[in-house]
């Protein structure tokens, strides 16, 4: 699994992805490798709504504002 993690964060302050989501991403990455596609990377990001650090595979919010966040075609719309 490929994790792009910045060096200046404290690991106990980061909201982690559930193990089932990490496993799903690993399975998708295996299929993407077979199709010669780039892997999905899990990154530590800063939430644009509340400012906390969280692990993400694409979203820009940690889930703190689920009422104001919507999705169109699988993409997060704020």
C-alpha positions in Angstrom: 0.0 0.0 0.0 1.3 3.4 -0.9 0.9 6.2 1.8 1.9 9.8 1.1 2.3 11.1 4.6 3.9 14.5 5.4 6.6 14.3 8.1 5.3 17.2 10.2 2.1 15.6 11.7 1.5 13.7 14.9 0.0 10.3 14.1 -2.3 10.4 17.2 -4.0 13.6 15.9 -5.0 12.1 12.5 -8.5 10.7 11.8 -7.7 7.2 10.3 -9.7 5.5 7.6 -11.6 2.3 8.8 -9.7 -1.0 8.0 -12.5 -2.1 5.7 -12.0 1.1 3.5 -8.2 0.5 3.4 -8.7 -3.1 2.4 -11.1 -2.0 -0.4 -8.5 0.5 -1.7 -5.9 -2.3 -1.6 -8.1 -4.5 -3.7 -8.9 -1.7 -6.2 -5.2 -0.9 -6.4 -4.5 -4.6 -7.3 -7.0 -4.4 -10.1 -5.6 -1.0 -11.3 -2.1 -2.5 -11.4 -3.4 -5.3 -13.7 -4.9 -2.6 -15.9 -1.7 -0.5 -15.9 -3.4 2.4 -14.1 -1.9 4.5 -11.4 -2.8 3.4 -7.8 -5.2 5.2 -5.5 -3.1 6.9 -2.8 -4.1 7.5 0.7 -3.0 10.9 1.9 -3.1 12.9 5.1 -5.0 16.1 4.4 -6.3 19.0 6.3 -10.1 19.4 6.3 -11.1 22.6 4.5 -14.1 22.9 6.8 -12.7 22.4 10.4 -8.9 22.2 9.9 -8.3 18.8 11.4 -5.9 16.2 9.8 -7.5 13.1 8.4 -6.6 10.2 6.0 -8.2 10.5 2.6 -8.3 8.9 -0.8 -9.8 11.9 -2.5 -12.2 13.8 -0.2 -11.3 17.3 1.1 -13.5 17.2 4.2 -13.3 14.8 7.1 -17.0 14.3 7.4 -17.6 17.1 9.9 -20.0 18.9 7.7 -22.0 16.1 6.1 -25.2 18.2 5.9 -23.6 20.8 3.6 -21.5 18.3 1.6 -23.0 16.6 -1.4 -21.8 14.2 -4.1 -22.3 14.3 -7.8 -21.0 11.4 -9.9 -18.9 10.2 -6.9 -17.2 13.6 -6.4 -17.4 15.7 -3.3 -19.3 19.0 -3.8 -19.0 21.6 -1.1 
